[in-house]
Amino acid sequence: MTLIKSISGIRGTIGGPTGDTLNPLDIVKFTTAYAQFIARNAKTRKIVVGRDGRISGLMVRNVVVGTLMGMGYDVIDIGYATTPTTELAVRMAGADGGIIITASHNPRQWNALKLLNSEGEFLTAADGAEVLRMAEAEDFNYAEVDKLGTCTIDDSYNKRHIDAVLALKLVDREAIKQRKFRVCADTINSVGGIILPDLFNQLGVDYEILNSACTGDFAHNPEPLEKNLAGIMDKMKEGGFDLGIVVDPDVDRLAFICEDGTMFGEEYTLVSVADYVLSHTKGNTVSNLSSTRALRDVTEKHGGQYTAAAVGEVNVTTKMKEVGAVIGGEGNGGVIYPESHYGRDALVGIALFLSSLAQKGCTVSELRSTFPDYQIAKNRIDLTPETDVDAILDKVKEMFANDNSATVNDIDGVKIDFPDRWVHLRKSNTEPIIRVYSEAPTMELADDLGKRLMQVVYNMQ
């Protein structure tokens, strides 16, 4: 059983002892702490709550909503909703904040509370730390009976989200309709199966949805990696589709599959969308340290400047604001387009990608061939309670301290940059693991580099 408190929210497995899992008592504690934190600058006493299709979602929703009402907040329950939909709903409703009930790409036994400010953006690291401090202190004060909050059900925000996407200047609806695309989408039995058909209908795209029922009983491992996507890849190989689209359970990550059934590469979701945006809008870009160098190459081709941020969406958005980035995100398929909002949004990514594809008049595989070709190996090391992560990272830094061919960056774990490759080790914000990402000209070289560093970790455990 696991409970993780980090920059990515409060996340854990369902069932088990308090303090070690995401159970009703801990949900009450963290929701209360968040409500008291938001109260410091509250203007409307309204908080938006949305959830993905997870099996535990209704239970968690009921505890969260009841707790917020007990704190005197009026809750706007938008029901089944993507993470970006909930983020936009906070702004649209003029709410003081929002709670997204989703564990994103984690398996079915997980759930989480993602906490938003009044801009519909994730809390900063400092604000998140303050919420955690308040939760541990448990100095709580609930509303009296005449000051209890209310709960309003409002399912209009999926439509409002789609309308906002279609209104973006770079979404070329006419070109998309003229191409008469046929797509196959895998929505993993979560909220993507509710909202993507409406988006496709509005764009004039013919579609087939795999795993469309919003049951939370995920048809396969929900992380949109090639090893988990045999079903849709085989479907694409049968022919008849221009594009395969895969989203995670809360629809903030996006991966594409080429018309021939091969992976476009989740790292290249952001690269391709950024290339399209930069061809129309001059400016800078940001991604995290674990993302492909291809975004840097594409940005410089268009005359912009690329900057790397620590891993975590709020770190990326903070850096984007600092450098005035016109597009950014994460190599896990997360597209952040400030013209819409500062949050990863698969709907925005789909609409911009289809616009680019339509305007260029090419196939998906032809588009992929226009970008620099790097290969990323994504490995992981499961942690034990005895693992000393700081000692491991110090050892890795020491290994390369005197290597003139390497540049060491330790703002988030340890990243070692070489002229033609890199490797990044860091403790995950969302799982009890060390992530080991490495990139090189070939997959063999990338995997070898990552596994050499992994052996260092194994030798220290």
Secondary structure, DSSP 8 states (H G I E B T S, - for coil): --EEEETTEEEEESSSSTTSS--HHHHHHHHHHHHHHHGGG-SS-EEEEEE-S-TTHHHHHHHHHHHHHHTT-EEEEEEE--HHHHHHHHHHHT-SEEEEE--TTS-TTEEEEEEE-TTS-B--HHHHHHHHHHHHHT------GGG---EEE---HHHHHHHHHHTSTT--HHHHHHHT-EEEEE-TTSTHHHHHHHHHHHHT-EEEEES---SS--SS-SS--GGG-HHHHHHHHTS--SEEEEE-TTS--EEEE-TTS-B--THHHHHHHHHHHHHHS--EEEEETTS-THHHHHHHHTT--EEEE-SSHHHHHHHHHHHTEEEEEETTTEEE-TTT-SSB-HHHHHHHHHHHHHHHT--HHHHHTTS---EEEEEEEE--TT--HHHHHHHHHHHHTT-TT-EEE-SSSEEEEETTEEEEEEE-SSSSEEEEEEEESSHHHHHHHHHHHHHHHHHH-
